[in-house]
Each structure stands twice: as C-alpha cells, then as structure tokens.
Amino acid sequence: VEGTFGLIQFQKMIRNCGDLDVTDNIYYASPTCSEAVNTRYVTADTICETCSFAGYIAVSLLSTATFCGLLALGLLIYRHRGISLCNKLITAASITSMSFLMALSWTVWIATCDMVAEGYYDALSKEDPRFHLTRDQIGWGVILSIMSTVVGIMAS
C-alpha cells in the first residue's frame, strides 16, 4: 500500500496484487476522508482537517503569487513605452511579493500537512511494513512551483 499527499487530495494505491490493484483519489474535504485514512493499525482523525486547511491556504497563497507574477510581467512588457520610477518600484514589489508568497505557501504546507502525513506513515510502517510513504514521485506541478519560487527570489 502506498500513499501520496497533495494539496487538496491524497492518493491511496494498492499495488502488486494482480487484478486487485486499486488507486483511489480522496479529497480531504470529503466525508469519506476519515474512513479512508483510518486503518486497523492507526487512526488519524486530524489528518483530513489539517491537510484540507493547509492545502487551501497553500492554493490561496500560490494563486495570489501568480497574480503578482502576472502583474510584474505586464509591467515589464509595458516598460517599452518609458521607464518611470513608479513602474520600477511596483514591478520590484510584485516580484518580491510573488517570491515571498510562494516560499510562504511551501512553508505552511511542510510545517502542517507534510509533518502530519509523515507521522501517520511512520506509525503505519511500524505496525505493518507493507505501508510506506512515496516520496520519490514528485509531481511536475511541484517542480514548476519550486523552480518559480527560486527564479522569483533570484529576480527580486
């Protein structure tokens, strides 16, 4: 059994069972989340609430960071008409805000849901070694977000 935790849902996979292989995507906000997370070995009543809250905050911060990045891009494109001090300051502030918000979103995620998920899977793996958290499968969205954060920090 493997599991990966995302911003708004987690994926539960049962593999190497032949025709019985199953992959379920379960949203944290769904009523079936607690049933899907709890096992006969470990109960994790707070994981759905914690990850739902952290995921919504991270998505909100990333959405705001995207808006700041688009604003900075628009101002950079607009610069060909003439460079003013106000334009430079707003562009710099937008890029700095984007970088800060992206870094904050990952900090919120890692400090809340990632910590809870790691503790959950550590408890599961102690009870039954067939359970493990998949950390080697990083999604392209995560890679692009991390690269955007680094580029934004370098630009500011």
C-alpha positions as CSV (number, residue, x, y, z in Angstrom):
1,V,0.0,0.0,0.0
2,E,1.4,3.4,-1.0
3,G,0.1,6.9,-0.5
4,T,0.9,10.4,-1.7
5,F,-0.5,13.6,-0.1
6,G,-1.3,16.5,-2.4
7,L,-2.6,20.0,-1.7
8,I,-6.3,19.1,-1.9
9,Q,-6.4,15.3,-2.0
10,F,-4.4,12.3,-1.3
11,Q,-3.9,9.2,-3.4
12,K,-4.1,5.7,-1.9
13,M,-2.6,2.9,-4.0
14,I,-2.7,-0.8,-3.5
15,R,-0.1,-2.4,-5.8
16,N,1.4,-5.8,-6.7
17,C,-2.0,-7.6,-6.2
18,G,-2.6,-8.5,-9.8
19,D,-6.1,-7.7,-10.9
20,L,-6.9,-6.3,-7.4
21,D,-4.6,-3.2,-7.9
22,V,-6.5,-0.1,-6.8
23,T,-5.8,3.6,-6.9
24,D,-8.2,6.0,-5.1
25,N,-8.1,9.8,-5.1
26,I,-9.7,11.1,-1.9
27,Y,-10.3,14.8,-1.2
28,Y,-9.6,16.0,2.3
29,A,-12.9,17.8,2.5
30,S,-14.9,14.8,1.6
31,P,-16.9,13.0,4.3
32,T,-15.2,9.7,3.4
33,C,-11.7,11.0,4.1
34,S,-11.5,9.9,7.7
35,E,-12.7,6.4,6.8
36,A,-10.1,6.1,4.0
37,V,-7.2,7.3,6.2
38,N,-8.0,5.3,9.3
39,T,-6.8,1.7,9.3
40,R,-6.9,-1.1,11.8
41,Y,-3.4,-0.1,12.8
42,V,-3.5,3.7,13.1
43,T,-6.3,6.2,13.5
44,A,-5.7,9.7,12.1
45,D,-8.7,11.8,12.8
46,T,-6.9,15.2,12.4
47,I,-5.1,14.5,9.1
48,C,-8.0,15.3,6.9
49,E,-8.7,18.6,8.7
50,T,-5.1,19.6,8.9
51,C,-4.3,18.8,5.3
52,S,-7.5,20.4,4.0
53,F,-6.8,23.6,5.8
54,A,-3.1,23.7,4.8
55,G,-4.0,22.8,1.2
56,Y,-6.5,25.7,0.9
57,I,-4.0,28.1,2.4
58,A,-1.3,27.0,0.1
59,V,-3.5,27.2,-3.0
60,S,-4.7,30.7,-2.0
61,L,-1.1,31.9,-1.5
62,L,0.0,30.3,-4.8
63,S,-2.9,31.9,-6.6
64,T,-2.1,35.4,-5.1
65,A,1.6,34.8,-6.1
66,T,0.6,34.0,-9.6
67,F,-1.4,37.3,-9.8
68,C,1.7,39.2,-8.5
69,G,3.8,37.5,-11.1
70,L,1.4,38.3,-13.9
71,L,1.3,41.9,-12.7
72,A,5.1,42.1,-12.8
73,L,5.1,40.6,-16.3
74,G,2.6,43.1,-17.5
75,L,4.6,46.0,-16.1
76,L,7.8,44.6,-17.7
77,I,6.1,44.4,-21.1
78,Y,4.7,47.9,-20.6
79,R,8.2,49.3,-19.9
80,H,8.9,49.8,-23.6
81,R,6.8,53.0,-23.5
82,G,9.1,54.6,-21.0
83,I,10.6,53.7,-17.7
84,S,9.3,55.5,-14.7
85,L,10.4,55.1,-11.1
86,C,6.8,54.1,-10.1
87,N,6.8,51.4,-12.7
88,K,10.2,50.0,-11.4
89,L,9.0,50.1,-7.8
90,I,5.7,48.3,-8.5
91,T,7.5,45.7,-10.6
92,A,10.1,45.0,-7.9
93,A,7.4,44.9,-5.2
94,S,5.3,42.5,-7.3
95,I,8.2,40.1,-7.9
96,T,9.3,40.3,-4.3
97,S,5.7,39.6,-3.2
98,M,5.4,36.7,-5.5
99,S,8.6,35.1,-4.2
100,F,7.6,35.7,-0.6
101,L,4.1,34.2,-1.1
102,M,5.4,31.1,-2.9
103,A,8.0,30.4,-0.2
104,L,5.4,31.0,2.5
105,S,2.9,28.6,0.8
106,W,5.5,25.8,0.8
107,T,6.5,26.6,4.4
108,V,2.8,26.3,5.5
109,W,2.4,23.0,3.7
110,I,5.6,21.4,5.0
111,A,5.0,22.6,8.6
112,T,1.5,21.3,8.7
113,C,0.2,18.5,6.4
114,D,3.6,17.1,5.4
115,M,4.5,16.7,9.1
116,V,1.2,15.1,9.9
117,A,1.5,12.8,6.9
118,E,5.0,11.8,7.8
119,G,4.0,10.9,11.3
120,Y,1.0,9.0,10.0
121,Y,3.0,6.9,7.7
122,D,5.8,6.3,10.3
123,A,3.1,4.9,12.6
124,L,1.7,2.7,9.8
125,S,5.1,1.4,8.8
126,K,5.9,0.5,12.4
127,E,2.7,-1.6,12.6
128,D,2.9,-3.1,9.1
129,P,6.0,-2.8,6.9
130,R,3.8,-3.0,3.7
131,F,2.8,0.6,4.2
132,H,5.1,3.3,3.1
133,L,5.0,7.0,2.0
134,T,6.0,7.6,-1.5
135,R,8.5,10.5,-1.5
136,D,10.3,9.7,-4.8
137,Q,7.4,10.7,-7.0
138,I,7.3,14.5,-7.2
139,G,4.7,15.9,-9.5
140,W,5.5,18.3,-12.3
141,G,3.4,21.0,-10.6
142,V,5.6,20.8,-7.5
143,I,8.8,21.0,-9.6
144,L,7.5,24.0,-11.5
145,S,6.4,25.8,-8.4
146,I,9.7,25.3,-6.7
147,M,11.5,26.5,-9.8
148,S,9.2,29.5,-10.0
149,T,10.0,30.3,-6.3
150,V,13.7,30.1,-6.9
151,V,13.6,32.2,-10.1
152,G,11.4,34.8,-8.3
153,I,13.8,35.1,-5.4
154,M,16.7,35.5,-7.9
155,A,14.8,38.1,-9.8
156,S,13.9,40.1,-6.8
